[in-house]
Amino acid sequence: MKTYTFCYRSLAFIALFIASACARNPVTGKRELSLMSTEQELAIGKESHPSVVATMGLYEDKKIQAFMNEKGKAMANVSHRPELPYQFFIVDSPVVNAFAVPGGYVYFTRGILAHFNNEAEFAGVLGHEIGHITAKHAARSQKSQLLSTIALIGGAVLAPQVVGQNIEALQQGLGLLSLKYSRDHESESDKLGVEYSSKIGYDAHQMADFFGTLKRISENSGQAVPQFMSTHPDPGNRFSRVHELAKDYQAQHPASYRVEGDTYLRLIDGITYGEDPKQGFVENGQFYHPELRFQFPVPRGWQSQNSPSQFQMADKDGKSAMILMLAKGNSLDEASQNLVKELSLNVLESTKTTINGNPAYVLISRQQTQQQQGQPQQAQDPKTALQIGTWLIQYNNAIYALHGLSSAADFTNAFGTFKQVAGNFQSLTDPDKLNRKPERIQIKTAPRDGSFREVMIGLGMPASRVEELGVLNGQKADDRIARGKPVKVIAR
C-alpha cells in the first residue's frame, strides 16, 4: 500500500512537472513539453559563441558581413520570434556548412558563401537556420532525448530481464528515433526557409537548387550515407521537396520574386576559397603550418580536417586516427600531468626522447572508464577500450600534443604509423610553403559562347578542376554558357 501511494504521488508529480513545462511552440502553435526557457536559450548562445570562435575563427569581410546582417535582420523581423536578439557571423572554414545556436546566433562558413550563386540561395539557407531557432529545435531535441531515456528506464522497471538482454538493441533503436527527430527538424526548417526568404522577396526555388549543389559535393567526397542513418534528409530528396514548397508558396502568394545573381557574385569576388595556407594545409602527403613553421607526414589514404584549434586525420576504415593540438603547460612535465588529469588517462608507458632535436615525451595510455564511487575498476574490453599514443613535443616556445588513437586490440598494428608520423615532426623551412598564398574566388565574364568546360578552359582553368568549378558555379561541364555571363574562377 505504501509502495502504491509512493508510485501514485510520483506519477502525480511527473504529470504536474510536465504540465508546468508545457509551452506553446511559436511555429507550430501547439502546446508541447519545453525544458528550455527563452532565458536558457539566450544563455546557451552566449556561452557557446566563444567556443565556436575559438574552434573555427571568424572571417573578416565587412561587405559580406554587412549584407548578412541586413538580410538577417529583415528575415528575423518576419519570423515567428522577432523579439530575439539575432546575431550573424561568418566563420573561417572552407567546409560548406551553416548552423545555428539557441538564442539567435547564426553562423555561415566562408565555404558555403563561396558556393552560393545568388542572393536567393543565400536567403533560403539563412531562413532555414533562423527556422531552427524560431521552432526551438534545440529545446525539442532535449525533450526527445529525455523521453527516450524515460522510455528506456521505464522498460527496465517493467521487464528488467527482457531489457537487460536487449539493452544494446534498444539504445540503437532509440538512437535512430533521435535521428528521425533531427530529420523532421531539418524538414521543418526547410519549410521555414522557404517562407522566410519568400517573405523578404526571394525566389525559394533557388534554395532548392542549392540542395543540388550539396548533393554533388556529397557524391564527389564519397561520404554520402543512407538517409535513414543521417541526421539530415538526403539532399536529392530535399531538392524535390523544397521545389514543391516554393511552388505552393508562390501559388498562394503571387509576386515578383528576386534571384539577384550578379549582385551576389560581385559581393563575394575575392573571398578565400579552400584551406587558408596560413592555418596549415596538406600537400603531397605532408601537413604544413607556415605560421607555426612545422610539418609532419599524413599517411597515404588518410582523410584530414583542419581548424584553428586542431588538425585531425584518420584512415578510411575508421580504426585509427591522429589529432594535433596545443598542450596545456609550460614544460613537458606539466603538460603531461595536465593531459593525464584532463583525459582521465591510465598511463601504461612513458619515455623521454627527442624528435629532430626537440625535447619530447611519449605516453602510452588508456582512457579510464567512469565508475561509481566505491566500486572496483572493471576490466575494459580491448575491442572497445580506447588506447592512445601521445607525443608531447616542445617546439618554438610551445608544446604540441600529437595523439594517435585506436582500440586497444588494434593499437599494436596502428602504433607503427603513429610513430612514423610523430618521428617526422620537424621545422618547416621551405620558402614556397612558408609564403604560400590562399586561393580566392574571382568573378570573370565568359569570353564567348560555349560549354561550361570550354569557357573554363578559355579562362585558363585546368581541365582537372572543371567538375570542382562546376560545383562552385552550379553548372555541369556540358551546360551552355552565354558570352558575357559572370562566372567564378579560382586564382591565387
C-alpha positions in Angstrom: 0.0 0.0 0.0 2.9 2.4 0.8 4.5 1.5 -2.5 1.3 2.2 -4.3 0.9 5.5 -2.6 4.5 6.4 -3.4 4.1 5.5 -7.1 0.8 7.4 -7.3 2.4 10.5 -5.8 5.5 10.2 -8.1 3.3 9.9 -11.2 1.2 12.9 -10.0 4.4 14.9 -9.5 5.7 13.9 -13.0 2.4 14.9 -14.5 2.4 18.2 -12.7 6.0 18.8 -13.9 5.2 18.0 -17.5 2.1 20.2 -17.4 4.1 23.1 -16.0 6.9 22.7 -18.5 4.5 22.8 -21.5 4.5 25.9 -23.6 3.1 26.9 -27.0 5.6 26.5 -29.8 5.7 29.8 -31.8 5.9 28.0 -35.2 3.5 25.1 -34.8 1.1 26.8 -32.4 0.9 23.6 -30.4 1.5 23.2 -26.7 4.5 20.9 -26.1 6.9 19.9 -23.4 9.7 22.5 -23.2 12.6 22.1 -20.8 14.4 25.2 -22.1 13.2 28.7 -21.4 14.0 31.7 -23.6 16.4 32.9 -20.9 18.2 29.5 -21.1 18.3 29.7 -24.9 20.0 33.1 -24.6 22.4 31.8 -22.0 23.4 28.8 -24.2 24.0 31.0 -27.2 26.1 33.5 -25.1 28.1 30.6 -23.6 28.6 28.7 -26.9 29.7 31.6 -29.1 33.3 32.0 -27.7 33.8 28.2 -28.2 32.7 28.5 -31.8 35.0 31.4 -32.4 37.9 29.7 -30.7 37.4 26.5 -32.7 36.7 27.9 -36.2 37.8 31.6 -36.1 35.9 34.5 -37.7 36.3 35.5 -41.3 36.7 39.3 -41.7 34.9 40.8 -44.7 33.0 44.0 -44.0 30.9 43.9 -47.2 29.7 40.3 -46.8 29.1 40.8 -43.0 27.0 43.9 -43.6 25.0 42.1 -46.3 24.4 39.1 -43.9 23.4 41.5 -41.1 20.9 43.3 -43.3 19.2 40.2 -44.7 19.3 38.5 -41.3 17.6 41.5 -39.6 14.9 41.7 -42.3 14.3 37.9 -42.1 14.2 38.0 -38.3 11.5 40.7 -38.4 9.2 38.4 -40.4 10.0 35.3 -38.4 7.9 33.7 -35.7 10.2 35.1 -33.0 11.2 38.7 -34.0 11.9 39.7 -30.4 15.1 37.6 -30.1 18.5 39.4 -30.4 19.7 37.7 -33.5 23.4 37.9 -34.4 25.1 36.7 -37.6 28.7 35.6 -38.1 31.0 34.3 -40.9 33.4 31.6 -39.6 36.7 31.0 -41.2 36.2 27.4 -42.5 36.3 26.1 -46.1 33.7 23.4 -45.2 30.3 24.0 -46.9 28.1 24.5 -43.8 25.8 26.7 -41.9 24.5 26.3 -38.3 22.5 28.0 -35.6 22.8 28.1 -31.8 19.8 28.8 -29.5 19.4 32.4 -28.6 19.7 33.8 -32.1 23.3 33.0 -33.1 23.6 32.1 -36.8 26.8 31.1 -38.5 27.8 30.7 -42.2 31.2 29.3 -43.2 33.1 31.2 -45.9 32.9 27.8 -47.7 29.2 27.9 -48.1 29.3 31.6 -49.1 31.7 30.7 -51.9 29.3 28.1 -53.2 26.1 30.3 -53.4 25.5 31.7 -56.8 22.8 34.3 -56.0 21.2 36.1 -53.1 18.1 33.8 -53.2 20.2 30.8 -52.4 21.8 32.7 -49.5 18.4 33.8 -48.2 16.9 30.3 -48.4 19.7 28.8 -46.2 19.6 31.8 -43.9 15.9 31.3 -43.4 16.5 27.6 -42.8 18.9 28.4 -39.9 16.7 31.1 -38.4 13.9 28.4 -38.6 15.9 26.1 -36.3 15.9 29.0 -33.7 12.3 30.1 -34.1 11.0 26.5 -34.0 13.0 25.9 -30.8 14.6 22.7 -32.2 17.3 22.6 -29.6 14.7 22.5 -26.8 12.7 19.9 -28.7 15.8 17.8 -29.2 16.4 18.0 -25.5 12.8 16.8 -24.9 13.2 13.8 -27.3 16.4 12.8 -25.5 14.7 12.9 -22.1 11.6 10.9 -23.3 13.9 8.3 -24.9 15.8 8.0 -21.6 12.5 7.7 -19.7 11.3 5.0 -22.2 14.5 3.0 -21.6 14.3 3.3 -17.8 10.6 2.5 -17.8 11.3 -0.6 -19.8 13.9 -1.7 -17.3 11.5 -1.2 -14.5 8.7 -3.1 -16.1 10.7 -6.0 -17.5 14.3 -5.9 -16.4 15.1 -9.5 -17.7 14.0 -8.5 -21.2 15.6 -5.1 -21.3 18.8 -6.4 -19.9 19.2 -8.9 -22.7 18.3 -6.3 -25.4 19.8 -3.1 -24.0 22.1 -2.5 -26.9 19.4 -3.0 -29.5 17.1 -0.7 -27.5 19.7 2.0 -27.3 20.3 1.7 -31.0 16.6 1.9 -31.8 16.3 5.0 -29.6 19.3 6.5 -31.3 17.6 6.1 -34.7 14.5 7.7 -33.2 16.6 10.7 -32.3 17.9 10.8 -35.8 14.3 10.9 -37.1 13.6 13.8 -34.8 16.6 15.6 -36.4 15.4 14.9 -39.9 12.0 16.2 -39.0 13.6 19.3 -37.7 15.6 19.8 -40.9 12.5 19.3 -43.0 10.5 21.8 -40.8 13.4 24.3 -41.2 13.4 23.8 -45.0 9.7 24.9 -45.0 10.5 27.9 -42.8 13.4 28.8 -45.1 11.0 28.9 -48.0 8.6 31.0 -46.0 11.0 33.5 -44.5 13.1 34.0 -47.7 9.9 34.4 -49.8 8.6 37.0 -47.3 11.6 39.2 -47.9 11.2 38.9 -51.7 13.4 36.0 -52.8 12.7 33.1 -55.1 12.8 30.0 -52.9 13.2 27.7 -56.0 16.9 28.8 -55.8 17.1 27.3 -52.3 16.0 24.0 -53.8 18.7 24.3 -56.5 21.4 24.7 -53.8 20.5 21.3 -52.5 21.5 20.0 -55.9 24.9 21.6 -55.2 25.1 19.9 -51.8 24.3 16.6 -53.4 27.1 16.9 -55.8 29.5 17.9 -53.0 28.4 14.8 -51.1 28.8 12.5 -54.1 32.2 13.9 -55.0 33.5 13.5 -51.5 32.4 9.9 -51.4 30.8 10.5 -47.9 27.2 10.0 -48.8 25.3 8.0 -46.1 21.9 6.2 -46.3 19.1 8.6 -45.5 17.8 6.5 -42.6 21.2 6.8 -40.9 21.6 10.6 -41.5 20.6 13.5 -39.3 19.8 15.4 -42.4 17.4 14.4 -45.2 19.1 13.3 -48.4 19.9 16.5 -50.5 18.3 14.9 -53.6 15.0 14.4 -51.7 15.2 18.0 -50.3 15.8 19.3 -53.8 12.4 17.9 -54.9 10.5 18.8 -51.7 11.8 22.4 -51.5 10.8 23.0 -55.1 7.3 21.8 -54.2 7.2 24.0 -51.1 8.3 27.0 -53.2 5.8 26.3 -55.9 3.0 26.1 -53.3 4.0 29.2 -51.5 4.3 31.3 -54.7 0.9 30.0 -55.9 -0.7 31.2 -52.7 1.3 34.5 -52.6 1.7 35.7 -56.2 4.5 38.2 -56.5 7.7 39.0 -58.4 10.4 37.0 -56.6 14.0 38.0 -57.0 17.2 36.0 -57.6 20.0 38.6 -57.8 22.8 36.6 -59.2 25.2 39.3 -60.5 25.0 41.3 -57.3 25.8 38.3 -55.1 28.8 37.3 -57.3 30.2 40.9 -57.1 29.8 40.7 -53.3 31.9 37.5 -52.9 34.6 38.5 -55.5 37.9 37.8 -53.8 36.6 35.6 -51.0 39.1 33.0 -49.7 38.5 29.5 -51.2 39.6 26.2 -49.7 42.1 25.9 -47.0 43.9 29.1 -45.9 47.6 28.2 -46.0 48.4 30.3 -43.0 46.3 28.0 -40.9 48.0 24.9 -42.3 47.5 22.8 -45.4 48.0 19.3 -46.8 50.1 18.8 -49.9 51.8 15.7 -51.4 51.4 13.7 -48.2 52.6 16.4 -45.8 50.8 18.8 -43.4 52.5 22.2 -43.4 51.8 25.0 -41.0 53.5 28.2 -42.3 52.7 30.4 -39.3 53.8 27.9 -36.7 56.7 26.7 -39.0 56.4 23.0 -38.7 55.5 20.0 -40.8 54.8 16.3 -40.5 53.5 13.5 -42.8 49.9 12.4 -43.5 49.7 8.7 -44.0 48.7 7.6 -47.5 45.0 7.3 -48.0 44.1 9.1 -44.7 41.5 11.8 -44.7 42.1 15.1 -42.8 40.3 18.1 -41.4 42.0 21.3 -40.2 40.7 24.0 -37.9 42.4 26.8 -35.9 42.4 24.7 -32.8 43.4 21.3 -34.0 44.3 19.1 -37.0 42.6 15.7 -37.3 43.3 12.8 -39.7 42.0 9.3 -39.9 42.2 6.2 -42.0 39.2 5.4 -44.2 38.2 2.3 -42.2 37.9 4.4 -39.0 40.2 2.1 -37.0 42.8 4.7 -36.2 43.1 8.5 -36.1 45.6 11.2 -35.1 44.9 14.6 -33.6 47.4 17.5 -33.2 46.7 20.3 -30.7 48.4 22.6 -28.3 49.1 21.1 -24.9 48.5 23.0 -21.7 51.6 23.6 -19.6 54.9 25.5 -19.6 57.0 22.3 -19.5 56.8 18.8 -20.7 56.2 17.5 -17.2 53.4 20.0 -16.6 51.8 19.2 -19.9 52.0 15.5 -19.2 50.3 15.9 -15.8 47.6 18.1 -17.2 46.9 15.7 -20.0 46.6 12.7 -17.8 44.3 14.5 -15.4 42.0 16.1 -18.0 41.6 13.0 -20.2 41.4 10.5 -17.2 44.3 8.5 -18.6 45.8 5.4 -17.2 49.4 5.6 -18.3 50.9 2.3 -19.3 54.3 3.6 -20.5 56.2 6.9 -20.5 59.5 7.7 -22.1 61.6 10.9 -22.6 63.1 11.3 -26.0 64.0 13.9 -28.7 62.3 14.3 -32.1 64.5 16.0 -34.7 66.3 17.9 -31.9 63.1 18.8 -30.0 62.6 17.6 -26.4 59.6 15.2 -26.2 57.7 12.7 -24.1 56.0 9.6 -25.3 53.0 8.3 -23.3 51.1 5.1 -24.0 47.8 5.1 -22.1 44.2 4.1 -22.0 41.2 6.2 -21.1 39.7 5.0 -17.9 36.1 4.1 -17.8 33.7 6.0 -15.5 32.8 4.0 -12.4 30.6 4.6 -9.4 32.3 5.7 -6.2 33.5 2.8 -4.1 33.2 0.3 -7.0 36.3 -1.6 -8.1 37.8 -0.7 -11.5 36.3 -3.1 -14.1 38.4 -4.7 -16.8 38.0 -3.0 -20.2 37.1 -4.9 -23.4 40.1 -4.5 -25.7 37.7 -4.3 -28.7 36.2 -1.1 -27.3 38.8 0.3 -24.9 40.5 3.4 -26.3 44.3 3.3 -26.3 46.3 6.4 -27.0 49.9 7.0 -28.1 50.8 10.7 -27.3 53.9 12.5 -28.3 54.4 15.8 -26.4 56.8 17.9 -28.4 58.4 21.1 -27.2 59.0 23.3 -30.2 59.4 27.1 -30.7 58.2 28.1 -27.2 55.1 25.9 -27.4 54.2 22.3 -26.5 52.3 20.3 -29.1 50.3 17.1 -28.3 50.2 14.6 -31.2 47.7 11.9 -30.3 47.4 8.5 -32.0 44.1 6.8 -31.2 42.7 3.3 -31.8 41.1 0.5 -29.9 43.4 -1.5 -27.7 43.0 -4.5 -29.9 44.2 -2.6 -33.0 46.8 -0.4 -31.2 49.9 -2.6 -31.9 49.2 -2.5 -35.7 48.5 1.2 -35.7 51.5 2.2 -33.5 54.0 2.0 -36.3 52.0 4.6 -38.3 51.6 6.8 -35.3 55.4 6.6 -34.6 56.3 7.3 -38.2 54.2 10.5 -38.2 55.4 11.8 -34.8 59.0 10.9 -35.6 58.9 13.2 -38.7 57.6 16.3 -36.9 60.1 18.9 -37.9 60.8 22.5 -38.7 59.4 24.0 -41.9 61.9 26.0 -43.9 60.8 25.7 -47.5 60.1 29.3 -48.7 57.4 28.1 -51.1 55.4 26.6 -48.3 56.1 29.5 -45.9 55.0 32.1 -48.3 52.0 30.3 -49.9 49.0 32.5 -50.6 45.4 31.3 -50.4 43.3 30.6 -53.4 40.4 33.0 -53.9 37.2 33.2 -55.9 37.4 35.7 -58.8 34.5 36.7 -60.9 35.2 36.8 -64.7 32.9 37.0 -67.7 32.6 34.3 -70.3 34.8 35.4 -73.3 32.5 33.6 -75.8 29.5 31.3 -76.1 30.3 27.7 -75.4 30.0 24.8 -72.9 30.9 25.4 -69.3 34.0 23.3 -69.9 35.1 25.4 -72.9 34.5 28.6 -71.0 36.6 27.5 -68.0 39.5 26.3 -70.1 39.3 29.5 -72.1 39.7 31.4 -68.8 42.8 29.5 -68.0 41.4 26.9 -65.6 42.9 23.4 -65.8 40.7 20.6 -67.2 41.2 18.6 -64.0 39.2 21.2 -62.0 36.2 21.6 -64.3 34.0 19.5 -62.1 35.1 21.4 -58.9 34.4 24.6 -60.7 31.1 23.3 -62.0 30.0 22.6 -58.4 31.1 26.2 -57.5 29.1 27.7 -60.3 26.1 25.3 -60.2 26.9 24.1 -63.7 27.6 20.8 -65.5 30.5 20.5 -67.9 28.3 20.5 -71.0 25.9 23.3 -69.9 25.8 26.2 -72.4 27.2 29.5 -71.2 26.4 32.7 -73.0 29.2 35.2 -73.8 29.4 37.9 -71.1 27.9 35.8 -68.3 29.7 36.2 -65.0 31.3 33.0 -63.7 33.6 32.0 -60.8 37.1 31.0 -61.3 39.8 30.1 -58.8 43.1 32.0 -58.6 45.8 33.0 -56.1 
